[in-house]
Amino acid sequence: MAELDIDIQSFDIPRIVSVYPDRAGVRWWTKAWFNNREEGEASVEIEREQAIRFIHDNIEKDTWLEEFFPKQMEVYHNAIEQTKEQLLKQINMI
């Protein structure tokens, strides 16, 4: 298996997340983009304290996405698992 030159990161699915306030800075939102989709997911309202914790890197990106975008993360995990299984099948065929 050492002779295989496989970049596992190339099989990952891009995930981008942001937090932002409304113009008055009263209400906060989070938005996510999966697999480089231009439109992204619907924004989810969050508490200000949550936004601050995320901004200060006190919450990991995937933990955040699991909390606020659970259905999308389920699809993400399934896709990664399928890719891993396909890769293992190809390796076993060599």
All heavy atoms as an XYZ file, in Angstrom:
802
protein
N       0.823     -1.191      0.000
C       0.000      0.000      0.000
C       0.870      1.259      0.000
O       0.432      2.311     -0.424
C      -0.920     -0.021      1.210
C      -2.174      0.748      1.003
S      -3.477      0.169      2.054
C      -3.887      1.688      2.810
N       2.102      1.122      0.458
C       2.998      2.267      0.504
C       3.311      2.797     -0.892
O       3.603      3.973     -1.063
C       4.283      1.898      1.231
N       3.258      1.907     -1.906
C       3.560      2.346     -3.270
C       2.430      3.172     -3.884
O       2.613      3.815     -4.910
C       3.895      1.145     -4.166
C       2.740      0.205     -4.421
C       2.531     -0.854     -3.335
O       3.267     -0.899     -2.356
O       1.579     -1.617     -3.497
N       1.267      3.158     -3.278
C       0.160      3.963     -3.792
C       0.345      5.412     -3.366
O       0.582      5.712     -2.212
C      -1.174      3.437     -3.259
C      -1.549      2.026     -3.674
C      -2.838      1.610     -2.990
C      -1.691      1.920     -5.175
N       0.237      6.302     -4.318
C       0.386      7.729     -4.046
C      -1.001      8.355     -4.072
O      -1.440      8.869     -5.089
C       1.306      8.363     -5.085
C       1.620      9.808     -4.749
O       1.470     10.193     -3.572
O       2.008     10.550     -5.669
N      -1.676      8.288     -2.923
C      -3.054      8.766     -2.839
C      -3.112      9.946     -1.880
O      -2.659      9.858     -0.746
C      -3.994      7.650     -2.339
C      -3.953      6.475     -3.309
C      -5.400      8.178     -2.168
C      -4.658      5.251     -2.809
N      -3.661     11.034     -2.350
C      -3.869     12.204     -1.507
C      -5.288     12.129     -0.952
O      -6.248     12.462     -1.637
C      -3.666     13.484     -2.318
C      -3.899     14.745     -1.498
O      -4.019     14.653     -0.254
O      -3.958     15.823     -2.104
N      -5.393     11.674      0.286
C      -6.708     11.483      0.903
C      -7.484     12.790      0.949
O      -8.694     12.803      0.790
C      -6.564     10.884      2.317
C      -5.940      9.487      2.236
C      -7.895     10.829      3.031
C      -6.756      8.476      1.461
N      -6.814     13.915      1.143
C      -7.521     15.187      1.218
C      -8.242     15.515     -0.079
O      -9.234     16.235     -0.074
C      -6.562     16.314      1.584
C      -6.125     16.257      3.023
C      -5.294     17.457      3.409
O      -4.661     18.086      2.577
N      -5.294     17.757      4.686
N      -7.781     14.980     -1.196
C      -8.455     15.262     -2.454
C      -9.825     14.609     -2.514
O     -10.635     14.933     -3.368
C      -7.598     14.813     -3.635
O      -7.492     13.407     -3.658
N     -10.114     13.683     -1.598
C     -11.414     13.033     -1.547
C     -12.374     13.739     -0.593
O     -13.523     13.360     -0.474
C     -11.270     11.563     -1.124
C     -10.570     10.737     -2.155
C      -9.241     10.414     -2.016
C     -11.247     10.307     -3.290
C      -8.593      9.661     -2.980
C     -10.605      9.556     -4.255
C      -9.269      9.231     -4.100
N     -11.892     14.736      0.108
C     -12.734     15.448      1.055
C     -13.701     16.360      0.299
O     -13.452     16.745     -0.839
C     -11.884     16.267      2.011
C     -12.609     16.626      3.291
O     -13.770     16.191      3.478
O     -12.038     17.351      4.117
N     -14.793     16.696      0.955
C     -15.799     17.574      0.369
C     -15.648     18.945      1.020
O     -15.706     19.053      2.249
C     -17.219     17.016      0.609
C     -17.355     15.667     -0.097
C     -18.278     18.009      0.149
C     -18.604     14.910      0.269
N     -15.423     19.997      0.228
C     -15.254     21.326      0.808
C     -16.485     21.743      1.622
O     -17.623     21.522      1.216
C     -15.083     22.234     -0.408
C     -14.664     21.329     -1.511
C     -15.298     20.008     -1.221
N     -16.192     22.341      2.787
C     -17.236     22.842      3.677
C     -16.813     24.226      4.154
O     -15.742     24.376      4.726
C     -17.418     21.918      4.884
C     -17.827     20.533      4.482
C     -17.680     19.505      5.591
N     -16.476     19.508      6.397
C     -15.262     19.132      6.005
N     -15.047     18.761      4.760
N     -14.242     19.129      6.831
N     -17.645     25.213      3.874
C     -17.366     26.581      4.305
C     -18.518     27.033      5.185
O     -19.683     26.743      4.897
C     -17.230     27.526      3.093
C     -16.079     27.067      2.200
C     -17.033     28.972      3.552
C     -15.990     27.816      0.889
N     -18.194     27.735      6.242
C     -19.228     28.227      7.148
C     -18.882     29.654      7.561
O     -17.712     30.016      7.664
C     -19.384     27.295      8.381
C     -18.129     27.267      9.207
C     -20.578     27.683      9.223
N     -19.906     30.461      7.750
C     -19.684     31.827      8.220
C     -20.742     32.194      9.247
O     -21.800     31.563      9.323
C     -19.737     32.821      7.055
O     -21.048     32.922      6.556
N     -20.419     33.207     10.035
C     -21.391     33.793     10.956
C     -21.408     35.290     10.683
O     -20.389     35.878     10.319
C     -21.044     33.509     12.439
C     -21.106     32.034     12.739
C     -19.694     34.059     12.814
N     -22.568     35.886     10.836
C     -22.674     37.317     10.557
C     -23.888     37.893     11.270
O     -24.877     37.203     11.510
C     -22.765     37.581      9.046
C     -23.938     36.890      8.380
C     -25.150     37.564      8.221
C     -23.847     35.578      7.948
C     -26.230     36.935      7.620
C     -24.916     34.942      7.348
C     -26.109     35.629      7.195
O     -27.176     34.995      6.605
N     -23.812     39.194     11.618
C     -24.950     39.856     12.276
C     -25.845     40.554     11.263
O     -25.459     40.755     10.106
C     -24.258     40.893     13.156
C     -23.053     41.288     12.352
C     -22.607     40.018     11.642
N     -27.029     40.936     11.733
C     -27.855     41.810     10.909
C     -27.239     43.216     10.968
O     -26.243     43.437     11.653
C     -29.321     41.787     11.356
C     -29.518     42.324     12.771
O     -28.547     42.789     13.407
O     -30.655     42.265     13.260
N     -27.822     44.153     10.267
C     -27.232     45.508     10.211
C     -27.142     46.169     11.582
O     -26.221     46.916     11.849
C     -28.037     46.395      9.268
C     -27.837     46.014      7.833
C     -28.608     46.958      6.918
N     -28.479     46.501      5.552
C     -27.877     47.188      4.606
N     -27.394     48.372      4.870
N     -27.785     46.701      3.395
N     -28.099     45.875     12.451
C     -28.098     46.483     13.782
C     -27.174     45.739     14.747
O     -26.896     46.225     15.843
C     -29.526     46.510     14.338
N     -26.716     44.561     14.357
C     -25.859     43.773     15.229
C     -26.613     43.081     16.344
O     -26.020     42.658     17.327
N     -27.918     42.966     16.180
C     -28.762     42.373     17.214
C     -28.964     40.882     16.974
O     -28.802     40.071     17.885
C     -30.128     43.101     17.278
C     -31.056     42.442     18.285
C     -29.927     44.577     17.607
N     -29.320     40.530     15.771
C     -29.551     39.125     15.421
C     -28.354     38.586     14.659
O     -27.775     39.288     13.827
C     -30.818     38.993     14.586
C     -32.071     39.417     15.362
C     -33.292     39.462     14.504
N     -33.721     38.111     14.136
C     -34.708     37.848     13.282
N     -35.356     38.844     12.701
N     -35.051     36.613     13.002
N     -27.999     37.319     14.950
C     -26.847     36.690     14.305
C     -27.300     35.469     13.528
O     -28.279     34.818     13.885
C     -25.810     36.289     15.361
C     -25.038     37.465     15.859
C     -25.454     38.401     16.765
C     -23.729     37.840     15.468
N     -24.479     39.342     16.952
C     -23.396     39.018     16.175
C     -22.792     37.302     14.589
C     -22.182     39.657     16.038
C     -21.570     37.921     14.445
C     -21.274     39.103     15.169
N     -26.560     35.175     12.470
C     -26.899     34.082     11.571
C     -25.655     33.280     11.232
O     -24.537     33.798     11.293
C     -27.484     34.642     10.267
C     -28.668     35.518     10.511
C     -28.657     36.856     10.792
C     -30.030     35.123     10.545
N     -29.944     37.309     10.972
C     -30.808     36.261     10.835
C     -30.684     33.919     10.338
C     -32.184     36.233     10.927
C     -32.066     33.888     10.427
C     -32.794     35.027     10.715
N     -25.852     32.036     10.833
C     -24.777     31.235     10.288
C     -25.235     30.685      8.945
O     -26.422     30.432      8.744
C     -24.349     30.091     11.246
O     -23.222     29.417     10.678
C     -25.471     29.101     11.505
N     -24.297     30.563      8.051
C     -24.583     30.058      6.711
C     -23.464     29.095      6.327
O     -22.323     29.269      6.739
C     -24.657     31.208      5.709
C     -25.070     30.766      4.308
C     -25.446     31.959      3.465
C     -25.834     31.550      2.059
N     -27.101     30.858      1.972
N     -23.815     28.072      5.542
C     -22.820     27.074      5.137
C     -22.927     26.793      3.650
O     -24.001     26.908      3.051
C     -23.024     25.785      5.931
N     -21.788     26.426      3.081
C     -21.697     26.018      1.684
C     -20.999     24.663      1.654
O     -19.937     24.494      2.257
C     -20.886     27.014      0.875
C     -21.520     28.354      0.743
C     -22.258     28.813     -0.306
C     -21.456     29.430      1.683
N     -22.658     30.105     -0.077
C     -22.189     30.513      1.145
C     -20.868     29.597      2.944
C     -22.336     31.729      1.806
C     -21.027     30.793      3.605
C     -21.751     31.847      3.028
N     -21.601     23.709      0.979
C     -21.031     22.373      0.858
C     -20.681     22.115     -0.602
O     -21.451     22.445     -1.500
C     -22.039     21.309      1.329
C     -22.253     21.330      2.826
C     -23.178     22.184      3.397
C     -21.533     20.484      3.650
C     -23.383     22.201      4.767
C     -21.731     20.488      5.021
C     -22.655     21.349      5.578
N     -19.537     21.499     -0.806
C     -19.116     21.038     -2.123
C     -19.065     22.177     -3.148
O     -19.434     22.008     -4.308
C     -20.029     19.901     -2.602
C     -19.331     19.006     -3.588
O     -18.114     18.972     -3.652
N     -20.111     18.278     -4.358
N     -18.622     23.328     -2.696
C     -18.435     24.509     -3.556
C     -19.708     24.983     -4.251
O     -19.645     25.621     -5.305
C     -17.337     24.246     -4.601
C     -15.993     24.052     -3.967
O     -15.664     24.704     -2.982
N     -15.206     23.144     -4.508
N     -20.842     24.687     -3.672
C     -22.085     25.193     -4.265
C     -22.165     26.697     -4.073
O     -21.899     27.221     -3.003
C     -23.288     24.524     -3.591
C     -23.463     23.104     -4.035
C     -24.888     22.700     -3.799
N     -25.196     21.538     -4.597
C     -25.855     20.501     -4.145
N     -26.289     20.477     -2.913
N     -26.103     19.491     -4.940
N     -22.559     27.377     -5.113
C     -22.592     28.840     -5.080
C     -23.668     29.382     -4.138
O     -23.451     30.339     -3.408
C     -22.826     29.372     -6.498
C     -22.628     30.860     -6.608
C     -22.710     31.328     -8.043
O     -22.128     30.684     -8.924
O     -23.373     32.357     -8.265
N     -24.825     28.758     -4.167
C     -25.967     29.280     -3.411
C     -25.834     29.058     -1.908
O     -26.195     29.906     -1.110
C     -27.249     28.609     -3.911
C     -28.496     29.329     -3.490
C     -29.704     28.752     -4.183
O     -29.712     28.693     -5.414
O     -30.630     28.345     -3.463
N     -25.363     27.922     -1.478
C     -25.232     27.639     -0.055
C     -26.557     27.226      0.568
O     -27.606     27.219     -0.072
N     -26.466     26.887      1.821
C     -27.639     26.447      2.576
C     -28.386     27.656      3.120
O     -27.839     28.762      3.188
C     -27.199     25.549      3.742
C     -26.396     24.340      3.314
C     -27.158     23.422      2.388
O     -28.362     23.221      2.585
O     -26.538     22.883      1.449
N     -29.617     27.432      3.524
C     -30.391     28.511      4.142
C     -29.718     28.927      5.442
O     -29.213     28.090      6.191
C     -31.818     28.046      4.405
N     -29.702     30.224      5.708
C     -29.109     30.726      6.946
C     -29.928     30.285      8.150
O     -31.150     30.139      8.067
C     -29.040     32.250      6.919
O     -28.187     32.673      5.887
N     -29.223     30.094      9.265
C     -29.853     29.676     10.519
C     -29.556     30.755     11.557
O     -28.400     31.161     11.724
C     -29.286     28.320     10.994
C     -29.865     27.933     12.332
C     -29.528     27.237      9.950
N     -30.596     31.201     12.253
C     -30.369     32.198     13.296
C     -29.700     31.539     14.495
O     -30.049     30.429     14.894
C     -31.684     32.854     13.716
C     -31.470     34.031     14.651
C     -32.721     34.881     14.866
O     -33.783     34.541     14.331
O     -32.601     35.891     15.586
N     -28.718     32.244     15.059
C     -27.968     31.735     16.208
C     -27.893     32.821     17.276
O     -28.215     33.990     17.023
C     -26.544     31.309     15.802
C     -25.780     32.488     15.188
C     -26.599     30.118     14.851
C     -24.317     32.214     14.886
N     -27.430     32.448     18.454
C     -27.241     33.428     19.519
C     -25.893     34.130     19.343
O     -24.943     33.557     18.815
C     -27.281     32.729     20.879
C     -28.630     32.114     21.182
C     -28.637     31.356     22.500
O     -27.627     31.419     23.245
O     -29.644     30.700     22.775
N     -25.843     35.354     19.788
C     -24.617     36.161     19.672
C     -23.434     35.450     20.316
O     -22.327     35.436     19.767
C     -24.850     37.523     20.322
C     -23.658     38.443     20.269
C     -23.978     39.793     20.930
N     -22.839     40.675     20.902
C     -21.925     40.735     21.873
N     -22.016     39.969     22.933
N     -20.906     41.584     21.762
N     -23.648     34.866     21.492
C     -22.573     34.187     22.213
C     -22.010     33.012     21.401
O     -20.815     32.744     21.421
C     -23.056     33.691     23.576
C     -23.393     34.802     24.560
C     -24.741     35.469     24.283
O     -25.614     34.858     23.616
O     -24.915     36.625     24.713
N     -22.900     32.322     20.699
C     -22.447     31.219     19.852
C     -21.552     31.754     18.733
O     -20.522     31.164     18.423
C     -23.640     30.479     19.237
C     -24.457     29.694     20.237
C     -25.726     29.155     19.599
O     -26.483     29.908     18.995
N     -25.947     27.861     19.741
N     -21.968     32.836     18.114
C     -21.181     33.440     17.037
C     -19.800     33.841     17.541
O     -18.788     33.578     16.877
C     -21.918     34.648     16.465
N     -19.744     34.438     18.706
C     -18.464     34.876     19.263
C     -17.565     33.678     19.539
O     -16.373     33.705     19.228
C     -18.690     35.722     20.538
C     -19.331     37.060     20.142
C     -17.381     35.934     21.298
C     -19.828     37.878     21.300
N     -18.126     32.602     20.101
C     -17.326     31.398     20.360
C     -16.772     30.835     19.051
O     -15.622     30.418     18.982
C     -18.154     30.339     21.094
C     -18.363     30.659     22.559
C     -18.802     29.479     23.409
N     -19.530     28.427     22.733
C     -20.864     28.275     22.763
N     -21.616     29.102     23.435
N     -21.423     27.273     22.122
N     -17.596     30.834     18.008
C     -17.131     30.327     16.719
C     -16.047     31.229     16.126
O     -15.025     30.753     15.639
C     -18.299     30.179     15.748
C     -17.886     29.579     14.438
C     -17.661     28.216     14.331
C     -17.704     30.373     13.322
C     -17.256     27.655     13.125
C     -17.303     29.819     12.111
C     -17.080     28.458     12.018
N     -16.267     32.511     16.167
C     -15.299     33.470     15.621
C     -13.941     33.322     16.312
O     -12.900     33.431     15.678
C     -15.841     34.911     15.752
C     -17.026     35.114     14.788
C     -14.746     35.940     15.495
C     -17.818     36.383     15.031
N     -13.952     33.043     17.594
C     -12.711     32.908     18.365
C     -12.154     31.480     18.331
O     -11.287     31.138     19.134
C     -12.927     33.370     19.806
C     -13.109     34.847     19.928
N     -12.066     35.742     19.848
C     -14.225     35.598     20.095
C     -12.530     36.973     19.968
N     -13.833     36.917     20.115
N     -12.648     30.672     17.406
C     -12.171     29.295     17.227
C     -12.350     28.428     18.471
O     -11.560     27.515     18.716
C     -10.692     29.260     16.790
C     -10.507     29.779     15.388
O     -11.424     29.599     14.560
O      -9.442     30.362     15.112
N     -13.380     28.686     19.251
C     -13.674     27.856     20.406
C     -14.594     26.693     20.045
O     -14.902     25.867     20.911
C     -14.303     28.688     21.537
C     -13.319     29.687     22.112
O     -12.112     29.470     22.079
N     -13.822     30.791     22.613
N     -15.044     26.657     18.803
C     -15.884     25.571     18.292
C     -15.305     25.159     16.944
O     -15.080     26.010     16.075
C     -17.353     26.016     18.119
C     -17.940     26.484     19.449
C     -18.198     24.891     17.528
C     -19.327     27.092     19.336
N     -15.058     23.864     16.766
C     -14.527     23.392     15.493
C     -15.594     23.472     14.402
O     -16.787     23.333     14.673
C     -14.044     21.956     15.625
C     -12.817     21.822     16.487
C     -12.288     20.415     16.494
O     -12.572     19.642     15.551
O     -11.584     20.079     17.459
N     -15.122     23.674     13.194
C     -16.031     23.842     12.056
C     -16.999     22.672     11.919
O     -18.205     22.883     11.776
C     -15.231     24.022     10.765
C     -16.108     24.111      9.526
C     -15.333     24.409      8.280
C     -14.459     23.253      7.889
N     -13.787     23.463      6.584
N     -16.504     21.443     11.952
C     -17.397     20.296     11.763
C     -18.375     20.129     12.920
O     -19.519     19.730     12.710
C     -16.600     19.014     11.526
C     -16.064     18.941     10.098
O     -16.524     19.717      9.241
O     -15.197     18.096      9.843
N     -17.954     20.456     14.127
C     -18.868     20.425     15.278
C     -19.994     21.438     15.072
O     -21.169     21.147     15.327
C     -18.105     20.727     16.584
O     -17.063     19.763     16.744
C     -19.023     20.708     17.786
N     -19.628     22.607     14.595
C     -20.604     23.670     14.297
C     -21.589     23.205     13.221
O     -22.798     23.345     13.363
C     -19.848     24.908     13.830
C     -20.707     26.118     13.582
C     -21.274     26.491     12.410
C     -21.075     27.103     14.535
N     -21.965     27.655     12.559
C     -21.860     28.056     13.857
C     -20.808     27.286     15.885
C     -22.386     29.172     14.497
C     -21.325     28.397     16.514
C     -22.110     29.323     15.826
N     -21.033     22.648     12.155
C     -21.886     22.187     11.060
C     -22.811     21.061     11.505
O     -23.972     21.007     11.096
C     -21.020     21.742      9.881
C     -20.282     22.869      9.160
C     -19.254     22.294      8.192
C     -21.244     23.783      8.439
N     -22.313     20.172     12.357
C     -23.155     19.085     12.882
C     -24.345     19.650     13.654
O     -25.455     19.128     13.573
C     -22.350     18.157     13.801
C     -21.280     17.359     13.125
C     -21.778     16.153     12.359
O     -22.978     15.847     12.400
O     -20.940     15.521     11.700
N     -24.105     20.721     14.402
C     -25.173     21.308     15.221
C     -26.214     22.047     14.388
O     -27.417     21.891     14.597
C     -24.584     22.257     16.261
C     -25.639     22.855     17.173
C     -25.067     23.690     18.297
O     -23.851     23.626     18.573
O     -25.860     24.429     18.926
N     -25.761     22.844     13.430
C     -26.681     23.726     12.714
C     -27.103     23.229     11.329
O     -28.089     23.714     10.777
C     -26.092     25.136     12.611
C     -25.956     25.790     13.948
C     -24.715     25.923     14.548
C     -27.067     26.234     14.637
C     -24.581     26.505     15.799
C     -26.953     26.820     15.889
C     -25.705     26.951     16.470
N     -26.358     22.265     10.791
C     -26.680     21.715      9.478
C     -26.573     20.188      9.515
O     -25.800     19.583      8.760
C     -25.737     22.313      8.412
C     -25.803     23.821      8.340
C     -24.916     24.607      9.064
C     -26.771     24.450      7.572
C     -24.979     25.992      9.016
C     -26.842     25.839      7.518
C     -25.948     26.614      8.241
N     -27.341     19.547     10.405
C     -27.185     18.095     10.616
C     -27.525     17.243      9.390
O     -26.844     16.249      9.130
C     -28.115     17.795     11.780
C     -29.110     18.920     11.792
C     -28.362     20.118     11.270
N     -28.536     17.603      8.642
C     -28.900     16.805      7.461
C     -27.794     16.855      6.402
O     -27.449     15.842      5.797
C     -30.221     17.288      6.864
C     -31.414     16.991      7.737
C     -32.690     17.520      7.124
C     -33.858     17.285      8.069
N     -35.091     17.881      7.568
N     -27.246     18.027      6.201
C     -26.180     18.185      5.222
C     -24.930     17.419      5.664
O     -24.238     16.825      4.834
C     -25.853     19.666      5.024
C     -26.979     20.464      4.429
C     -27.976     20.995      5.470
O     -28.092     20.497      6.578
N     -28.701     22.037      5.083
N     -24.660     17.424      6.965
C     -23.491     16.701      7.465
C     -23.701     15.188      7.376
O     -22.743     14.446      7.168
C     -23.163     17.123      8.897
C     -22.523     18.489      8.974
S     -20.973     18.639      8.051
C     -19.854     17.770      9.144
N     -24.926     14.738      7.492
C     -25.200     13.309      7.304
C     -24.878     12.913      5.856
O     -24.246     11.885      5.608
C     -26.664     13.002      7.627
C     -27.002     11.539      7.506
C     -28.451     11.239      7.854
O     -29.145     12.098      8.423
O     -28.888     10.116      7.551
N     -25.289     13.736      4.912
C     -24.970     13.491      3.505
C     -23.454     13.514      3.311
O     -22.888     12.664      2.617
C     -25.664     14.538      2.599
C     -25.167     14.446      1.162
C     -27.172     14.368      2.660
N     -22.787     14.468      3.941
C     -21.325     14.576      3.864
C     -20.658     13.289      4.360
O     -19.800     12.718      3.687
C     -20.862     15.781      4.686
C     -19.398     15.781      5.020
C     -18.451     16.147      4.078
C     -18.955     15.420      6.288
C     -17.095     16.151      4.376
C     -17.607     15.419      6.596
C     -16.688     15.785      5.645
O     -15.358     15.775      5.945
N     -21.059     12.830      5.545
C     -20.457     11.616      6.116
C     -20.723     10.395      5.242
O     -19.831      9.560      5.045
C     -20.970     11.374      7.539
C     -20.433     12.361      8.534
N     -19.095     12.520      8.790
C     -21.069     13.249      9.335
C     -18.923     13.456      9.696
N     -20.103     13.919     10.047
N     -21.922     10.291      4.699
C     -22.247      9.169      3.811
C     -21.380      9.201      2.548
O     -20.890      8.160      2.098
C     -23.726      9.171      3.443
C     -24.618      8.799      4.601
O     -24.178      8.173      5.568
N     -25.876      9.187      4.537
N     -21.184     10.370      1.980
C     -20.372     10.494      0.771
C     -18.914     10.129      1.051
O     -18.278      9.428      0.256
C     -20.469     11.913      0.220
N     -18.395     10.573      2.177
C     -17.013     10.250      2.539
C     -16.872      8.742      2.752
O     -15.908      8.124      2.299
C     -16.574     11.027      3.800
C     -16.504     12.528      3.509
C     -15.245     10.499      4.343
C     -15.474     12.930      2.477
N     -17.839      8.135      3.416
C     -17.802      6.691      3.664
C     -17.864      5.905      2.350
O     -17.128      4.938      2.160
C     -18.954      6.281      4.585
C     -18.875      4.858      5.074
C     -17.622      4.554      5.883
O     -17.109      5.435      6.592
O     -17.135      3.407      5.782
N     -18.711      6.333      1.432
C     -18.810      5.664      0.132
C     -17.498      5.784     -0.645
O     -17.040      4.825     -1.259
C     -19.956      6.256     -0.693
C     -21.321      5.848     -0.216
C     -22.423      6.546     -1.014
O     -22.164      7.387     -1.868
N     -23.668      6.182     -0.728
N     -16.884      6.947     -0.590
C     -15.609      7.154     -1.274
C     -14.540      6.258     -0.667
O     -13.755      5.637     -1.389
C     -15.182      8.632     -1.182
O     -16.192      9.444     -1.780
C     -13.857      8.868     -1.880
N     -14.533      6.172      0.654
C     -13.556      5.315      1.333
C     -13.746      3.855      0.936
O     -12.778      3.153      0.630
C     -13.689      5.483      2.848
C     -12.641      4.729      3.649
C     -12.688      5.113      5.115
C     -13.633      4.229      5.855
N     -13.637      4.454      7.302
N     -14.995      3.400      0.897
C     -15.280      2.017      0.504
C     -14.840      1.750     -0.934
O     -14.254      0.710     -1.227
C     -16.769      1.718      0.673
C     -17.205      1.604      2.118
C     -18.713      1.450      2.269
O     -19.418      1.220      1.266
O     -19.188      1.581      3.416
N     -15.109      2.680     -1.839
C     -14.709      2.512     -3.233
C     -13.187      2.464     -3.356
O     -12.641      1.662     -4.110
C     -15.272      3.651     -4.087
C     -16.770      3.568     -4.275
C     -17.330      4.793     -4.982
O     -16.609      5.748     -5.252
N     -18.618      4.771     -5.264
N     -12.512      3.322     -2.608
C     -11.053      3.338     -2.629
C     -10.488      2.019     -2.109
O      -9.579      1.453     -2.703
C     -10.542      4.518     -1.793
C      -9.041      4.741     -1.763
C      -8.515      4.979     -3.168
C      -8.707      5.908     -0.858
N     -11.053      1.511     -1.023
C     -10.585      0.239     -0.464
C     -10.829     -0.916     -1.439
O      -9.992     -1.812     -1.571
C     -11.251     -0.035      0.878
C     -10.794      0.873      2.029
C     -11.637      0.634      3.281
C      -9.311      0.676      2.326
N     -11.946     -0.888     -2.151
C     -12.214     -1.928     -3.151
C     -11.183     -1.870     -4.258
O     -10.711     -2.904     -4.729
C     -13.622     -1.760     -3.731
C     -14.725     -2.230     -2.820
C     -16.084     -2.008     -3.452
C     -17.195     -2.350     -2.482
N     -18.528     -2.071     -3.044
N     -10.833     -0.666     -4.697
C      -9.832     -0.519     -5.753
C      -8.469     -1.005     -5.279
O      -7.743     -1.642     -6.023
C      -9.737      0.947     -6.197
C     -10.936      1.398     -6.987
C     -10.858      2.852     -7.366
O      -9.886      3.538     -7.072
N     -11.895      3.352     -8.031
N      -8.127     -0.716     -4.047
C      -6.846     -1.143     -3.495
C      -6.796     -2.676     -3.409
O      -5.780     -3.284     -3.740
C      -6.605     -0.523     -2.109
C      -6.346      0.993     -2.273
C      -5.437     -1.183     -1.402
C      -6.304      1.751     -0.976
N      -7.887     -3.278     -3.009
C      -7.946     -4.742     -2.886
C      -7.886     -5.434     -4.249
O      -7.536     -6.594     -4.333
C      -9.195     -5.173     -2.124
C      -9.101     -4.800     -0.655
O      -8.009     -4.733     -0.092
N     -10.237     -4.564     -0.041
N      -8.226     -4.701     -5.308
C      -8.197     -5.290     -6.654
C      -6.784     -5.297     -7.227
O      -6.505     -6.011     -8.179
C      -9.135     -4.530     -7.589
C     -10.596     -4.631     -7.200
S     -11.604     -3.602     -8.269
C     -12.156     -4.864     -9.426
N      -5.907     -4.496     -6.674
C      -4.531     -4.378     -7.204
C      -3.735     -5.620     -6.841
O      -3.768     -6.213     -5.865
C      -3.834     -3.110     -6.676
C      -4.563     -1.906     -7.215
C      -2.372     -3.091     -7.044
C      -4.055     -0.569     -6.704
